[in-house]
Amino acid sequence: MAMTTEAREAPTVTANPVLGSMNDLLTDPLGTYERARRDHGDVVRFRAGPPGLRADIYAVFSAEGAQQVLAGQAANFRKDNVFYEELRGSIGNGLLTSQDETYLRQRRLVQPLFTRRRVDGYAGQVAAEGTALAREWRERDGGVVELVAEMHRFALRMVGRILFGTDMEKAFDVVERTLPPLQAYSLKRGLSPVKPPRSWPTPANRRAARLQGELFALCDEIIASRRGGGGGVDDLASRRGGGGGVDDLASRRGGGGTSDDLASLLVHARNAEDGSLDADELREQVLIFLVAGHETTATALAFALHLLARHPDEQRRVQEEVDEVLGGGRLPTAADMAALPRLTRVVKEAMRLYPSAPVIGRRAVGDASIDGVRIPAGADVIVCPWVTHRHPAYWAEPERFDPDRFLAEAEAGRPRYAWFPFGGGPRACIGQHFSMLESVLGMAVLLRDFTFEDVEAGEVPVGAEVTLRARGAARVRISSRG
């Protein structure tokens, strides 16, 4: 709704008299947002920076407010805020960060890869990667694995195979070494009242440029491999011993022609309406999907398996469902998604407790009213899945793991935006069905073959830069089920 005269001013979060909330938002943003909702309500104002240089950030925590920002008033809340500006400088102006005609053009070029029918066709490749990981884990039967690193590698393999037509084993170290510090650098610059131009040779700028250069070089290698129809960073068939009987990549990609993976689609995309992508645009699209394409799935998989390890009764019930659906040891297909409702609920509950994108930013174009609170034109605004997903107005005992929150009758009683791990409105994540398919079918293979036992005896601490990051290990003991 438009701003009305009845709109009240947002309460300001009490903070340091010199730097405001800047240090709190840098060192413990999730805890800071949770305390702000508890102490001040569903729409609050943070002031970050020293007097005279302070930036105001409005945070919206209610489901109804999130829906207004992301959907109902989406045209008034754009990706123009300081955080997206910094993210563009770090990872480019791809589908995640672009706007207006640039965004619409990019989405038209990419959308064919994410239709439900096309995504369902990726199920065999998900199953193949799950089978390959299970083979590796059998050599560690009875041993301990660290789920965060394992699931990031697993998700990156799936993204590489499906979206880029290449093996991402070599890319894993590059992504894990460069992405977290680049995210932290972008967040720090977004909150800083004074930002030296990126061209200045400060230690932070030079390090960020080096890390960005490594990521860009990786993307350029992927693009070059698709232009030539080659095997990419590493030929998958050579690592997997001929493809493991599921959709052998080398034979499917052979012959030097164009393929239907994202990189090939973008390389060869050309039409009268949209033209083609230049070298920088190609790199930025590949980088956005390299980053965003595996983060959500990796986070969901790691925390869902760790939560099941901590709740053995729920793990047993899920395994009974998986065993019934995949009787005889067959591989899951997209058609099995509907037959795995309990496992799907586990994934959704993991995404509730550990959303990959815990904070989503916008900037108000004009004056607005959210939940009856005035948001001035030009204000930076965030909605916060991390807090909304724990809001006691929508979730009883919000810290408790309970997949039955996602039974149909329970979901019917909650606002639409009480759960929004994929964002919402016209800028909702294009790959949400892709992520759910990877998560559910990937877990089905692993739970069919292994039992998981918690060895941490507690929750995994997390923090946030741009995405949710574990700040501790999620170790579990794996045991073969036969």
N, C-alpha and C positions, 0 to 999 in steps of 0.2 A: 504494500500500500504506500501511497505518498505520505510524506511527513505531514502531520496535523499539529494544530496548536496545542493539543492535549499531550503530545509526546513529552516525556520527562527526560531529564539529563541522566546520562549514565553515571553510576557511582565510580569514583576513581580508586583504584587499588592502592592501599597504603604501601609506600616503598621508601627506599633510601633517599634522603633529602638532596643528595648530590647527583646521583646517577639514575634516580628513579628505579624503574623495574628492569633496567637493562641487564644487570648481572644475573638477576633471578631468571630472566627469560633465556639467557645464554647457558647457564649452568644447570637449571632444573626447570625447563619449560613445562613439562607435563605436570609436575607437582605444583608449580606456580598457578597453572590454569585450574587445577582441581581446587586449590585453596581459594582462589578468586571466586569460583562459583559458589562454594560453600559459604564464604563470608559475605559476598556482595550480591549474588543473584545471577540471573541468566544472561544479562548483557552488562559488561563492565568495560571500563576504560583503563588501559595501562599507559603510563607516561615513561618513556625510555630515553635516557640521555641527560646531560647536565642542563641546568637552567639556561634558557635562551636557545638551546639546540635540541630541545626535547621533541620527540615524535610521539603522537598519540596513536595507539592501536586499540581498536574496539574488538572485544572478544564476545562471541555469541555461542551460548552453550545449550540452549533448548532445542528440541527437535523441530518445533514450530519455527523458531528463528532460523535454524539452518535451512529449512525448506524455503523460507522467504528469500534468503541470500542466494541460494544455489538455483532455485527454480522460479518461485513466484515473482521475484524482482531481479531475475538474472541479468537483464539488460542494464540494470543500474549498478551491478557489482561485477567489475571486470578484472581480468588478470593484469592489472596495471600497477599493482602494489610493489613496494621496494623489494620484497622477497623474490617475486617472479622476475623482476628486473635483474637481480643478481644471479638468479638461476639461469636466465637466458645467457648471461655473460659466461657462465661456467659450462653449460651443456648445450647451448644453442637454442634456436627458435623453432624447434620441432613441434609436433602435435600437442605435447603437454603444455607448452609455454606460449604458443602463437595465438593470435587473435584475428578477428574480423575476416576479411577475404583471404588472408594468408592461411588462417586456420581452416576455413571452409574448403579451400582448394586442396590443402593437405588431407583433410578428412575424406574428400571425394576420391582421392587417389588411393587411400589406405583402406577405406571401408570394405571393399570386396574381400579382403583377406579375413574379415571378422564377422561375416554373416554366420548365423547359427549353423547352417548346413556345412559351410567350409570348416568352421571350428570343430564340429562333430567329426569331420574327416581326419582331424589330427589325433584322434584317440589312439590309433595304432602306434603312432610315434611316441606318445606319452607312455603307453604300455611297454614299448621297447626300451625306453630309458629306465623305467621302473625295474624291468627285468634285468637290465645291465647292472643297476645299482645293487639289486638283490644278490646277483652273482658275486659282486665284490664283497658284500657284507657277509656272505656265507664263510668266507675265509677268516672272518673275525667273530665267528659264532661264540657266544659267551663273553665277548669283549665289550669294551665301552666305546661309543661313538659320541662325538659332539655334534648335536643336531643343527645348530645354527650354520656352521661352516658346511656341513654335509648337505643341507637343504639348499643353501645358496649355490653350491656347485651343481646339485641335481637340477634346480630350476634353470640355471644358466645353460646347462646341457639341453634341456627341453626347448628353451627359447632359441638356442643356436640351431638346433635341428629343424624346428618347425618354421621359425620366422626368417632365418638366415641361410638355411640349407648348408650348414657347416658345423664342424665340431668346435666347441668353445672351451675345450680343456685348457689350452694355453691362455685363453682370454680370462679365465677365472682369476688368476693371480693379478692381472692388470686391473680388472674391475674392482676387486676387493682391496687393492692397495691404493687406488686413486679415488674411488667414488666417495667413501666416507669423509676423507679430509677436504674434498672439494665441496661437499654438502656443508660441512662445518664452516668452511671459509665463506660460502655464500650466505649462510645464516648470520654469521658475525658481521659481515658487511651490511646486511639488511637492517640489523639493529644498531649499527654504529652511526652516531650523529655526524661524524666526519669520515668520508671515504676517499682515500687517495685514489686517483685514477688508476685503473688496472695497468696502464702503460708505465707507471712509475716503477722503478726497479727496487721496490721494497722487498725484504725477505719473504713476506707472505705472498705478494704478487708473483714473485719469481717462482716460488714453489707451486703456486696454483697453475701458472702457465706451463710448468714442466709436467704436472699431473694431467692437465688438459691435453697437452701434446701427446701423451701416451695414449689417452682414450681416443683422440682423433686419429692417430696412426692405426690403432686397432680397427676403427670403423673404415678407414680407407682400404685396409687389407681385405675386409669383408666385401666391400664394394668392388674392388678389383677382381676378387675371385668370382663374383657373380657376373661381371662383364665378360669374363672369359669362360664362364661355365665350368670352372675348375672346382677342386675339392675344398677350397677355403682354408681356414686357419689350420686345420688338421683334417684329413679325410676321415669321416666317421667310420666308414666300413673297415678301414685298416685298424682302427682302435677296437672296434666291437667284434672283430672276427667275422666279417661278412654280413653284419646287420642283425644277427640273432633271430632270423626267421621272420622279422616284422619289417616290411617296407624298406628293403635295402637301399640306403641313400645313394650309394655310388651308381647303381644301375639306373635308379630313377632320375638322377641328375646328369647322367652321362650324355655324350653326344654334342656338347657345346651349345645347345639351344637354350632358350629362355626357360625359366622354371616359375613355379607359382609361389615361391617363398617371398617374404617381404622385400628383401634386398633386390631380388630380380625384378619384382613388380615395380619397385621405385626406379631402378636403373632404366627399365624399358618403358616406363609410363610416359605416354605422350598422347594428347588429344587436342582437339580444336579449342575446347573451352579452357583447359588448364595448362596447355603447353607441356613442358617437361621440367624436371628439377635440375638445377645446376649443381656443380660439385659440392658447394657448401650446403645447399639444401639436402642433398643426398646424405651427406655425413651427419647432419643434424637429426634427420629422421631416424637413421640407423642408430645413432647414439641414444636418442630418446627411448626407442623400443628396446635397446640393449639394457638400459637402466631400468625403465619402468616395467618392461616385460618380464623381469624375473624377480623384482623386489617383493611384489604383493604375494606371489605364489610361494617364494622362499619363506617369507614371514609366516604365512598361514600354515605351511607344512611343518616348519620347525616347532612352532608353539602348539599346534594341534597334537603332534606326536608327543611332545613333552607333557602336555596336559593329560593325555591318555596314559602315559607312563606313571603319572602321579595319581591317577584314578583307575586302578586296575579293574574294578567292576564295570565301569563304562567301556574300557578297552575290551573286555571279554564280550560284552553285548555287541559291540561294533564288529568284532571278529566273527561272531556267530552270523551276523548279517552278511558279511563279506563271504564267508564260507558257503552260505546258502546260495548266493548269487554266482559265485565263481567256482562252483562245485566241479571237481575233476581237474582243477589247476589251470583252467583256461584263462586267457588274458581278458581284461575288461574292455568293453566297447562303450561308445557314447550312449547306446541304448540302455546300458546298465545304470546310468545316472539315476533314473527314476526309481530303480529297485534298490538304491542305497540311501534311503532317507535319513537313517540314523547317522551314517557317516557324514552326509551333507550337513546335518545339524551340528555335528562336532566341528566341521570346518567353519561354519558360520559363527559358532560361539567362540572359536579361536580368533576369528576376525573381529568379533566384538571386543574381546579383551585386549587384543594386540593388533589394532589396525595398522596396516603398513604406512598409510598416510595419516598420522595422528592429528595433523593440523592442515587446514586448507585456507589459503589466503585470497583476498579480493581487495579492490579499492572502489569506494562509492563514487559514482559519477556525479550524482546530485544528492540533495538532502533526502533522507529516508527515515522511516520509522520501523524499527524491528522490535517486536514484542512490546510495543508502546514506548520504546526508548529512542531518542533522537540520534541519528547517525548523520553527521554533517558531510556535505559534499567534499570530496577529496580525502576522506578518512581511510586509513588502512583498516581492514576488517578481516578477522579470522573466524572461521567456524572450526570446531574441535571435536572430531569423532572420538578421540580418546576420552574426553569428558562426557560428551553426550551418551556414549556407550556405557557409561558408569553412572548415569544420572538416576538418582533414586525415584524420580517421578515415573520412570519407565521400566526400571529394572529392580525387582526385589533382591536384596542381598547382592548388590551389583558386582562385588569382587568374587563371588562364588561361581565356579565352573558348572554350568547346567545347560547341556545341549537342548533339553526339552523346552527351553525358552523359544525355540524356533519350530515347535509344533504349530500347525496351521491355526488352531484356535487361540494360541498365545499371541501369535503375530497379528491376528485380526484385532486384538485389543490395544495395539500400540500405534502411535503416530508413524507415518511412513518414514520419517527421517530420524527415528530413534536409533536406527542402524543404517549407516551409510559409508561403509569402508571403501566404496568405489566412487565417492563423491555423489553428485546428483545433478538434475536439471540438464540443460543442453550441453554441458561440458562433462557429463558423466563419463567414466572411463570406458573407452571403446573396447577394451579387452576383458571386461568383467566375466563374460561367459567362458572365455578362453582360460582365465585364471581359475574359475571354479572347476572346469573340466580337468585341468592339470592337477589341481589339489585333490579332488575326490578320487580320480582314477589312479593317480600316483600313490596316494595313501592306501587305496584298496590293494594294490600289488604288495606294498611293504607290510601291511597288516595281515595279509594272507600268509606271508612267509615268515614273519617275525613277531615275537612278543617283546615289548619294551618295558624295562624296569628302571624307575627313577633312581639315580645315585646322588642327586643334589639335595634332596629332602627340603625343597623350598622353591619359591618362585625365582625366575630368572630376572635380574634387574635390567631395566631398559632405559633408554634415553632417546632423544629426538634431535636430529639435525633437520634435514628435509624429510627423511623417512625414519621410521622406527628402527632403532639399532639396539641389539642386545649388548649390555655392558657386563656380561658375565657368561659363563659356560652353561649350556643345556645338555649335560652329559646323561646318557642312558645306557643301560646294558642291553644288548640285543641277544636274543636266543632264537634259533631256528625252530619253527613249529613242525618240522618233519620234512 
